[in-house]
């Protein structure tokens, strides 16, 4: 499965989404920018998208209202280790109240993976961060077994959040 991301003004992106209602797209925005996601087996409809391959995906991302994108730069040498970590993930997030979808996205043109989770609301995401399933999913973090202790990250990761724009 292919996954494409493009950025722009919410108005421009809403127009693009409205022209392609038969496509699996999701329009989101935060205080800084708009973002349009497109999940498809075919090529992108965007002129200059960021392209990803879906390594793992559960849920229908169109049902979420709050999106969290964990952007994680990984060295070429570290890709197999990083991807293995997500193939072996605990899969407990799917049972959390308010969870809508997850996509683990491998970059095609750069080094930054994206772990996209969608929730019914921000509060559900924050509740998950305080849950035992979150603690279990991240139990190796900071230990010698944790992937975060390996020299595979060229830069720090960062998180972006968005509200889903339901009408376009």
N, C-alpha and C positions, 0 to 999 in steps of 0.2 A: 504494500500500500504506500502511496506517495502522500506527502503532507507538505503544503505550501503556505508560506506566510508572506504577507505584504503589509506595508505600513503606509499611512497617509492621513488625511483629514477624515474625521468620521463621516462627513457629508459625501465626500468622493467615494469612500469605501462602501457606504450604504447604497449609493447609486450602482456600483459594480455588483454588489450582492443582489440587488433588485433585478438586474439584468440577467441573472443566472440562478433563478429560484429552483431550478431542477438539480443544482449542484449541492453537495454537502459542504456548506460554508457556515462560518460563525463570525459575526461582527462583534468586536469588543472595543472598549475605550477606557482610558484612565485620564488623569488630569493633564498628561503630557501629549498623548497621541492616540490615534486609532490603529487598529490592527484587524486584518481579515485573514481568517484561517480557511484553508480549502483542503479537504481530504478526498483523494480520488485515486482510482487505478490508472487514470490517463494522465496526460500532460497538464500543466498548469494553464489556467486562463489568464493569469497575471503576467504583465510584461517583464518584470524583473523580480521574481520571487526569491525568497530564501527557500531552498528545497531540502526536505528531510525524507528519510525512510522511516516508516513506523516499525520499530523493533518489537513493541508490545502495546497492545491497546485493549481496553475493556470499557464498556459503556458507550452510550450515545452522547457525544460531546455537545450536541445541540440542545440537550436538556439542562445544561448547567447555566447558572447565573453569575457565578464568581469564578474567575480563572486565576490560577497561580502557575507561573512559568519559572521553573528553576533552571537557569542557564549555566551549564557546567563545561568549561573548556577542558579538553582532554588531549594529551599528546598522541601522535600517531602510534607510538609504541604502547601506550596505555589503553588504546581502544578495546582490545580483546578482554583485558581484565575488567574494565569498566562495564562492558556489555555483559560479561558473565555475571557480574554482581546484580544486574537487573534481571537477568534470566532466572536467577535464584531468589528473587525478592519474595518477601513473606506473603504477599497477596492478601494482606489483612485490610488494606485501605478500602477495598471494594465493599466491605461490610459495615463501614462507618456511616452513621446517620448523616444524610445530606450529600453523600458522595454521588457524583453523576458520571464521571469518566476519567480515565487516565490514558495518556499517550507517552510512550518513551520514544523520543525522536532522535535518530542518528543524522548528523549533518552530512550533506553531500558535498558542499563547497567550502566549508571552513571547519574549525575544530570544536565548536560549541554545541554540545548535546542539549536538548531541552526535555525536561520532565514536566509535562503539562497535566495538571489536575484541575478538574471542574467540579464545582460544588453548587448546592442550591442557594447558599448565601455565605458571606464571609465568616459568620459565627461558626458554621459547621466546620470550616477549615481550621479555625482557631481551636475548636473543641478537639479535633483530631490531633493537633499538635500537642495537646495535653493528655492524650489518651495512652492507655497501655499498649495498644497496637502500634502507635507511633514509636513508643519507646522500644518495643520489640523489633520493629523494622529498622531502627537505627542503633541497635544495641552494640554493634561492633565499632561504631563511630568513636574515634579518639583512642582506640586500642590498636595493638600491633596487627590485629587481624582486619582492621577497618581499611577499606579502599581509600579513605581520606588520608591515610598515613603513607601511602605509596607516592613516589615521585612522578605521578602521571598528570598532574594538574599544572599547566604553565602559568595560569593566572587564577585569582580567586573566582569562585562562582558568584552569581548574583540572582536575585529574585525580582520578577516584575509581576504585578497583579493588575487585573482588568475586570471591569463590569461588562457583562454581556449585554449588547444592545438587542433587545427582543424584536423590535419592529424595524423593518427596512424595506 
